[in-house]
Amino acid sequence: MDAFFDGVMVNVEDVALRNNRLALLQLLDGALNRVADLSRLAA
């Protein structure tokens, strides 16, 4: 996970690549939120 955020720029100029990376992040968010409510960590 760290390597992804360290080595991958999500908001690139290539629209298709950007959309794929944003979709990947949405899937990851959905999967993690099924396990735990991560928004509670900020409190």
Residue frames as a rotation matrix with the C-alpha (Angstrom) as fourth column:
MET 1
0.578 0.816 0.000 0.00
0.816 -0.578 0.000 0.00
0.000 0.000 -1.000 0.00
ASP 2
0.459 -0.474 -0.752 2.78
0.146 -0.794 0.590 2.43
-0.876 -0.381 -0.295 0.92
ALA 3
-0.593 -0.743 0.310 4.60
0.401 0.061 0.914 1.70
-0.698 0.666 0.262 -2.32
PHE 4
-0.026 0.670 0.742 1.49
0.995 -0.054 0.083 2.55
0.095 0.740 -0.666 -4.31
PHE 5
0.876 0.453 -0.166 1.15
0.475 -0.870 0.133 5.97
-0.084 -0.195 -0.977 -2.74
ASP 6
0.264 -0.867 -0.423 4.89
0.044 -0.427 0.903 6.60
-0.964 -0.257 -0.075 -2.80
GLY 7
-0.658 -0.707 0.260 5.40
0.191 0.177 0.965 5.55
-0.728 0.685 0.019 -6.41
VAL 8
-0.436 0.579 0.688 2.13
0.894 0.191 0.405 6.26
0.103 0.792 -0.601 -8.22
MET 9
-0.918 0.232 -0.320 0.76
-0.189 -0.969 -0.159 9.66
-0.347 -0.086 0.934 -9.17
VAL 10
-0.342 0.876 0.341 -3.02
0.670 0.481 -0.565 9.30
-0.659 0.035 -0.751 -9.29
ASN 11
0.624 0.642 -0.445 -3.87
0.217 -0.690 -0.691 12.64
-0.751 0.335 -0.570 -10.90
VAL 12
-0.529 -0.811 0.249 -1.90
0.419 0.006 0.908 12.21
-0.738 0.585 0.337 -14.12
GLU 13
-0.520 0.279 -0.807 -2.68
-0.641 -0.753 0.152 14.00
-0.565 0.596 0.570 -17.38
ASP 14
-0.872 0.200 -0.446 -3.70
-0.214 0.665 0.716 10.75
0.440 0.720 -0.537 -19.16
VAL 15
-0.232 0.883 0.408 -7.46
-0.954 -0.289 0.081 10.69
0.189 -0.371 0.909 -18.51
ALA 16
0.510 0.439 -0.740 -7.87
-0.378 0.887 0.265 6.92
0.773 0.145 0.618 -18.95
LEU 17
-0.310 -0.725 -0.615 -4.99
0.378 0.499 -0.780 6.16
0.872 -0.474 0.119 -16.59
ARG 18
-0.854 0.047 0.518 -6.28
-0.428 -0.628 -0.650 8.68
0.294 -0.777 0.556 -14.02
ASN 19
0.117 0.990 0.080 -9.78
-0.929 0.081 0.360 7.19
0.350 -0.116 0.929 -14.16
ASN 20
0.364 -0.057 -0.930 -8.40
0.022 0.998 -0.052 3.66
0.931 -0.001 0.365 -13.71
ARG 21
-0.672 -0.695 -0.255 -6.36
0.308 0.050 -0.950 4.72
0.673 -0.717 0.181 -10.70
LEU 22
-0.645 0.527 0.553 -9.31
-0.742 -0.605 -0.288 6.56
0.183 -0.596 0.782 -9.15
ALA 23
0.413 0.805 -0.426 -11.50
-0.667 0.586 0.461 3.49
0.620 0.094 0.779 -9.71
LEU 24
-0.058 -0.537 -0.841 -8.86
0.323 0.787 -0.525 1.35
0.945 -0.302 0.128 -7.98
LEU 25
-0.927 -0.293 0.233 -8.86
-0.082 -0.448 -0.890 3.70
0.365 -0.845 0.392 -5.00
GLN 26
-0.175 0.943 0.281 -12.68
-0.944 -0.242 0.225 3.56
0.281 -0.226 0.933 -4.84
LEU 27
0.461 0.288 -0.840 -12.57
-0.190 0.956 0.223 -0.25
0.867 0.057 0.495 -4.80
LEU 28
-0.489 -0.739 -0.464 -9.94
0.403 0.281 -0.871 -0.18
0.774 -0.613 0.160 -2.08
ASP 29
-0.790 0.264 0.553 -12.00
-0.554 -0.694 -0.460 2.29
0.262 -0.670 0.695 -0.05
GLY 30
0.245 0.960 -0.134 -15.07
-0.832 0.279 0.480 0.08
0.498 -0.006 0.867 -0.34
ALA 31
0.278 -0.211 -0.937 -13.17
0.170 0.971 -0.168 -3.04
0.945 -0.113 0.306 0.66
LEU 32
-0.752 -0.644 -0.138 -11.53
0.274 -0.115 -0.955 -1.40
0.599 -0.756 0.263 3.68
ASN 33
-0.633 0.565 0.529 -14.77
-0.741 -0.641 -0.202 0.16
0.225 -0.520 0.824 4.88
ARG 34
0.398 0.718 -0.571 -16.44
-0.426 0.696 0.579 -3.26
0.813 0.013 0.582 4.90
VAL 35
-0.050 -0.530 -0.846 -13.84
0.595 0.665 -0.452 -4.35
0.802 -0.526 0.282 7.45
ALA 36
-0.268 -0.109 -0.957 -13.73
0.908 -0.359 -0.214 -1.19
-0.321 -0.927 0.195 9.58
ASP 37
0.804 0.523 0.285 -15.06
0.574 -0.807 -0.138 2.35
0.158 0.274 -0.949 9.66
LEU 38
-0.136 -0.990 0.031 -11.81
0.965 -0.139 -0.222 4.18
0.224 0.000 0.975 8.96
SER 39
0.036 0.198 0.980 -13.45
0.155 -0.970 0.190 7.57
0.987 0.145 -0.065 9.37
ARG 40
0.933 0.349 -0.085 -13.52
0.110 -0.052 0.993 6.92
0.342 -0.936 -0.087 13.12
LEU 41
0.251 -0.926 -0.283 -9.70
0.963 0.268 -0.023 6.92
0.097 -0.266 0.959 13.23
ALA 42
-0.333 -0.391 0.858 -9.60
0.443 -0.868 -0.224 10.68
0.833 0.305 0.462 12.68
ALA 43
0.578 0.691 0.435 -11.66
-0.067 -0.491 0.868 11.38
0.814 -0.531 -0.238 15.80
